[in-house]
Amino acid sequence: TMSTIEEFKTLSQGEGGVSPLFVFCDILMETVPQYSVPAADQSFECVSAALMENRLDLIAQWIANQYLTLCRPIADVLLSNCQCRHVATARAAHLHLLYLGTSRITICLYTV
């Protein structure tokens, strides 16, 4: 639930470690096949936590496996973190496909 996520957000990261919120989100995503896809607000927090840890590979995996409730805030945060060299309108179009939740998901997850 969001209250659990909020509690994890208050915990400090150990020296040289990953954030407790990211660890929670990673475990949450591993449980999706047994339970259910997290709500949009929880999905957004998990994507944000993965971005903070520079784990674009996990975000791509979560999207490909349909473990997220895709929503406009996720598309916006991915767009704001996009570092590829594509034309801005092309990036927006790719992320628009993500937001619409089409079966063909194309997003920009390049790093420089």
Backbone torsions as a table, in degrees:
resi	resn	phi	psi	omega
1	THR	NA	167.4	179.7
2	MET	-65.2	-30.8	178.8
3	SER	-64.5	-37.1	176.5
4	THR	-66.0	-43.4	178.0
5	ILE	-61.0	-43.2	179.5
6	GLU	-61.3	-37.6	177.4
7	GLU	-64.8	-43.2	178.9
8	PHE	-65.8	-31.7	178.6
9	LYS	-64.9	-25.0	-178.6
10	THR	-83.3	-15.0	-178.7
11	LEU	-77.6	142.2	-179.2
12	SER	-87.7	151.6	179.6
13	GLN	-79.3	135.1	176.1
14	GLY	-68.7	156.7	-178.1
15	GLU	-60.2	122.8	179.3
16	GLY	74.0	3.6	-178.0
17	GLY	-102.0	-175.9	177.1
18	VAL	-96.1	162.4	-177.8
19	SER	-69.4	142.5	176.2
20	PRO	-58.4	-34.3	178.6
21	LEU	-62.9	-42.6	178.7
22	PHE	-62.7	-42.8	178.8
23	VAL	-60.2	-45.2	177.9
24	PHE	-59.5	-46.8	-178.3
25	CYS	-63.6	-40.5	178.8
26	ASP	-61.7	-43.3	177.6
27	ILE	-66.7	-40.6	177.7
28	LEU	-57.4	-44.5	-179.3
29	MET	-67.0	-31.0	177.6
30	GLU	-67.4	-22.6	-178.8
31	THR	-90.0	-6.5	-176.2
32	VAL	-55.9	-44.8	-179.8
33	PRO	-59.8	-30.1	-179.2
34	GLN	-86.3	-26.2	-175.2
35	TYR	-119.0	-104.3	-179.6
36	SER	-151.6	165.2	178.0
37	VAL	-70.0	134.3	179.2
38	PRO	-62.6	154.6	176.2
39	ALA	-61.9	166.8	-176.7
40	ALA	-57.8	-42.7	-178.5
41	ASP	-67.0	-37.3	176.8
42	GLN	-69.4	-41.2	177.5
43	SER	-60.0	-43.3	178.4
44	PHE	-60.2	-45.8	-179.3
45	GLU	-62.8	-37.6	179.0
46	CYS	-69.1	-40.8	176.4
47	VAL	-63.2	-43.4	178.8
48	SER	-61.8	-41.9	179.2
49	ALA	-64.4	-41.2	178.5
50	ALA	-65.8	-37.8	176.8
51	LEU	-63.1	-39.6	179.1
52	MET	-63.4	-27.8	178.9
53	GLU	-95.8	4.6	-179.0
54	ASN	57.7	40.8	-179.4
55	ARG	-104.9	62.7	178.3
56	LEU	-63.8	-28.2	178.5
57	ASP	-61.6	-40.0	178.8
58	LEU	-69.8	-39.4	177.8
59	ILE	-60.0	-45.2	178.7
60	ALA	-61.0	-41.4	178.6
61	GLN	-64.8	-43.8	179.8
62	TRP	-61.6	-40.7	179.5
63	ILE	-67.6	-46.9	-178.8
64	ALA	-60.8	-36.4	-179.6
65	ASN	-86.6	0.9	-180.0
66	GLN	59.4	44.5	179.2
67	TYR	-92.1	-4.1	-177.5
68	LEU	-114.7	149.8	166.3
69	THR	-89.3	104.2	-175.5
70	LEU	-72.6	139.1	-177.1
71	CYS	-151.7	166.8	-178.2
72	ARG	-57.5	-43.5	178.8
73	PRO	-59.5	-33.4	176.5
74	ILE	-67.0	-45.2	177.3
75	ALA	-59.2	-42.3	-179.1
76	ASP	-64.7	-43.1	-178.4
77	VAL	-69.6	-35.4	176.0
78	LEU	-67.1	-41.1	177.8
79	LEU	-63.1	-41.5	-178.8
80	SER	-69.2	-19.4	178.5
81	ASN	-100.9	0.0	-178.7
82	CYS	-67.6	130.1	-179.6
83	GLN	-121.6	17.5	-178.9
84	CYS	-77.5	173.4	-176.5
85	ARG	-102.1	14.5	178.5
86	HIS	-71.7	160.9	176.5
87	VAL	-63.7	142.2	-175.5
88	ALA	-55.7	-39.8	-178.6
89	THR	-67.5	-32.7	177.3
90	ALA	-66.4	-41.1	178.1
91	ARG	-61.6	-43.9	-179.5
92	ALA	-62.8	-38.5	179.3
93	ALA	-65.7	-42.6	178.6
94	HIS	-61.0	-45.0	-178.6
95	LEU	-71.7	-27.2	175.9
96	HIS	-63.7	-39.5	176.4
97	LEU	-61.8	-39.0	177.3
98	LEU	-61.2	-47.6	-176.9
99	TYR	-62.9	-39.3	-179.1
100	LEU	-71.0	-14.9	178.3
101	GLY	68.0	31.7	179.3
102	THR	-65.9	160.6	-179.9
103	SER	-67.1	-26.4	177.4
104	ARG	-98.6	99.2	-177.3
105	ILE	-95.8	121.5	176.4
106	THR	-127.2	117.8	178.6
107	ILE	-134.2	163.3	-179.7
108	CYS	-96.5	113.1	177.9
109	LEU	-130.7	39.4	179.0
110	TYR	-83.6	148.4	171.8
111	THR	-120.0	152.6	-179.5
112	VAL	-94.3	NA	NA
